[in-house]
Amino acid sequence: MKKRIAFTLVIISATCAYFWLSTADSKQSHTAFNTKAQESTTNATIANSKAPKKTFTPTPAPKPIEDLEQCKSVLKDSRNSKMQRQKEYLDQADAALKHGANFDEVTRALIAAGVDWQAWESWRKQVQLRTALSRNFDILQDFVFQKYESPQNTSNNSQVMEELDVNLATLQAMADGSKPVVNGLSNFNLDTLYRISLEYPKFRKQLNENPVASLLVERATELVANVPPELLNDAQLSPVNMLVAELLSMGKTEAATLLMQKYPKSFSNESMFVSPIQKQVLKHFQTFPSASQDAVIMEQLIAASGLDGQTKYLTQHSLLSNDVNLDSLKAQGITVSVSPWSTIPTNDLTIQLSASDSAQMDEYQQALVDACQSPRKWLAERSFSVSQWNEFEESDFVKMVKASAEYNACSNSKKVSGNQLRQRAYNILINQNKTLAQIKQLELDNLYLPEISDAERSALGLALTQLGSREGFSNEAIINKLAAANLTPNPQHSEAFSAYVGKEVMTLWLKQFTQLSAADALGLANTIAKYGDIAQYQLVEPYLDISSNAIDPLYSHLASIPYMHRIPVYHHVPKDQAGPFLTYLMNNGAQVQSHHLRQMMKWQIEAPEQYQALTTIYPELTVTQPDEYFAVRCD
């Protein structure tokens, strides 16, 4: 057979997948599981009362940096030096692997050398995929074209064949090391290769029909029946990974578990690091809280994915609201053998990496870097979560923290972000026995709503409002249709509205809220203040009654100021000027309190130019007692 090489994937469904994911598998059959009732797993109570308390000793505030331009230059040189060192470390890591070093041991050496987690995680993915391709590239190539050129495949056309050629050429280059691995990027996706080669559309169609779990597993088994065992049992190349990931993203907990149990080799992970599919399982529990309500299924999915044995380490991105939050999973009663990668031991290494002198900074340069970074380090030394602050013994400073608006707000914060709620809403919509056209037409009779929370119900109402508005429905028609389906957004769930600030969807409903409690109004006002929309703020302003020690719109807006220029309405505002929303607040009686000044202290260090501009316009925002700074993270 003629070898053809290729891969440029046009992922037509990528955008749709984001908006049309699905939830709900409480409707699925549980016949394949032991139906014996079991109590949900709960967290072991930690005896904090017996643990010795830490002592928090505040250090004096650093002096403001006088020469900002010098610091910018010094830190730029430091970043360049670090990039050079990291490249040298990664080259040494490749060499160590060629000489038979253990993959995880080399990774630990990279961590000990200070390589950024994004860099070593990307390196690991490259090594793993390249190793798999070097073993099985010819088998993969033969399978793709045998499957695609078979008489049963009715989608054969020259354009797709050309895509396969290009995409397999990319694979070939990755396998022989002449091209970096770019798995997961828009121009290369192994899953899409299988979507072209297998009868995937039929599986997806059936998935959208919400069948019982056993039927989905049967269809998935038929789909991969002719896949060579070398591919099927390769954890890096198996198409079963794609199918399980699809099931998890659609909320099909039971079906995903059954499929993982059926093909255990496809999910084998002997590494100490969490694999992509294992991370998908963790995200599944986070995205679909109902998945943990059946203890039997939950435990079997954890076991099938290998998250119940030896501890594995997880990379997390603290800035991504949809990334895995281990604390949140523990709060749900989900017990997995997973720890943050930052806890990986590196004191017993057998491999040492070193950088050349040219990649190192001399003592004088390093002293300048340390001086420029010291203010930010000082901020970090005073920033803890509620639980971390609780670990400190009582002192005047800790008492001040616990009496603050920030501590009180984080103690009562809602754990789900607006983006997560919006995603859950679309997950629910895709799981309906209705076509996309019917959903867009707001045909909301007999919706399948499996034990959704009130916040999810509000998010669903807002998502449907947006769809109906795009289809040309009048505001009155949208309001009536959602009211009939009991999906009217509730102002109590301000987090659900955060994805719609500045949009007509939110304005429509704010105008309907003719009676708001002070608490609901404050929640909505704080949400709006983060994005600085004056018109929407004025709709809730009449209902505000802000206490003297509460997170208020001024604080919420100040916390967002360095990022405001990413918002279209602020693009035209020079950075040395106050934006219109801050001006509106300050001109309408906003009272500057201690928690506002703590936020300004942060910007004095992290965004000094904007701090200087704002305090010139509003001297009352000037920090006068920097030693009283602290921060409370709402983890």
Summary of the structure (lengths in Angstrom):
residues: 635
radius of gyration: 27.3
end to end distance: 56.5
largest distance: 78.8
contacts: 1881
relative contact order: 0.10
helix: 58%
strand: 2%
